[in-house]
Amino acid sequence: MKRTTKYVALDVHQAMTVASVREENGRVIARSIVPTEAPALVEFFRGMRGAVHVVFEEGTQAQWLHELVAPLVDRVVVCDQRGRSRHGNKGDQVDADQLSELLRRGGLRAVYHGSPPQAALKELTATYRNLVEDGTRVMLRLKALFRARAIPTRGTQVYQPGARARWLAQLAERGARFRAEALYAELDVLRALRPPAKAAMVAEARRDPAWPVLRAIPFLGPVRVALLLATMQTPWRFRTKRHLWAYTGLAVVTRSSDDYRLVAGQPVRRRRAPLTRGLNRNHNRLLKDVFKGAATAATARPGPLQDFYQGMLARGMREELARVTLTRKLAAITLRLWKKGERYDPTQLTIPAR
């Protein structure tokens, strides 16, 4: 191929990958079907000359493909196309052609993919989260089993090993009793697996230099800090606190229209404030849960953060807005201290975090 800038889009599947190569003038110069295997993909990119920009969608194989392709090309963009409106036909080759054109025009936003040193912590946090989610799912199924037979199951007594015989005796049907016993056995296995998974996750997170800085922040316990380290990976992804707020779903969405009027032949902006429409929905749900959980705990326990929250309520702010403000404050403090490597100082709480 000629030494020109090339925009390569990959439509990745389990067995095969469909590629579309486009020149900077917009013309498609090559279409290929390559096995989704490291040797074949490496050979495909090594045959290209000039600056090569690559794009593919976020998915199961995105991290592996990013680490494979990044050393071979000039730029790699991993994009998220979920929720994007589509028109016309759909197919592997059509998708690849559309992606390469969007890459050439700069119409894609990249999804962050960190460096390999954080891979171990990401896998350990994913293991712990899966065990917690699976355990919660089993407990909900147990309660649903009894609730379907009009047996009230308030609290956590239904899960306790010592009380299980009493609960099983209330199930007259043999099939329902067998199902409950299976769910109890599954719950015991998940509960046994959770402590070692948590210990391994925390031990790996302690190796990060940011661990003592983040642990000094109130209500960021070992699990929350481990999740922060695995999800954010580095604070330098976010230039300001507002970028972090948008990533965590704490950015206020506004709507406005007809913003300007003509005065003496010159456009003048109207003074009316834009209408707020809640918080942004495109965000990282795990990170939002971490900061919301920390803020909720802060509102219930005495301390400077609770005083900050109560001060907002005393000034007439609604409770839900005060909680959002406290959550944004915690996120901003976390970003600032992580970047500077400083320890948490409650006396600086009223200073706007940058």
Stockholm file with secondary structure:
# STOCKHOLM 1.0

chainA/1-354         MKRTTKYVALDVHQAMTVASVREENGRVIARSIVPTEAPALVEFFRGMRGAVHVVFEEGTQAQWLHELVAPLVDRVVVCDQRGRSRHGNKGDQVDADQLSELLRRGGLRAVYHGSPPQAALKELTATYRNLVEDGTRVMLRLKALFRARAIPTRGTQVYQPGARARWLAQLAERGARFRAEALYAELDVLRALRPPAKAAMVAEARRDPAWPVLRAIPFLGPVRVALLLATMQTPWRFRTKRHLWAYTGLAVVTRSSDDYRLVAGQPVRRRRAPLTRGLNRNHNRLLKDVFKGAATAATARPGPLQDFYQGMLARGMREELARVTLTRKLAAITLRLWKKGERYDPTQLTIPAR
#=GR chainA/1-354 SS CCSSCEEEEEEECSSEEEEEEEETTSCEEEEEEEESSHHHHHHHHHTCCSCEEEEEECSTTHHHHHHHHGGGSSEEEEECCTTCCCCSCCCHHHHHHHHHHHHHHTCCCBCCCCCGGGHHHHHHHHHHHHHHHHHHHHHHHHHHHHHTTTCCCCTTGGGCGGGHHHHHHTCCSHHHHHHHHHHHHHHHHHHHHHHHHHHHHHHHHTTSTTHHHHHTSTTCCHHHHHHHHHHHCCGGGCSSHHHHHHHTTCCEEEECCCCEEEETTEEEECCSCCEEEEECSSSCHHHHHHHHHHHHHHHHSCSHHHHHHHHHHHTTCCHHHHHHHHHHHHHHHHHHHHHHTCCCCGGGTTSCCC
#=GC SS_cons         CCSSCEEEEEEECSSEEEEEEEETTSCEEEEEEEESSHHHHHHHHHTCCSCEEEEEECSTTHHHHHHHHGGGSSEEEEECCTTCCCCSCCCHHHHHHHHHHHHHHTCCCBCCCCCGGGHHHHHHHHHHHHHHHHHHHHHHHHHHHHHTTTCCCCTTGGGCGGGHHHHHHTCCSHHHHHHHHHHHHHHHHHHHHHHHHHHHHHHHHTTSTTHHHHHTSTTCCHHHHHHHHHHHCCGGGCSSHHHHHHHTTCCEEEECCCCEEEETTEEEECCSCCEEEEECSSSCHHHHHHHHHHHHHHHHSCSHHHHHHHHHHHTTCCHHHHHHHHHHHHHHHHHHHHHHTCCCCGGGTTSCCC
//
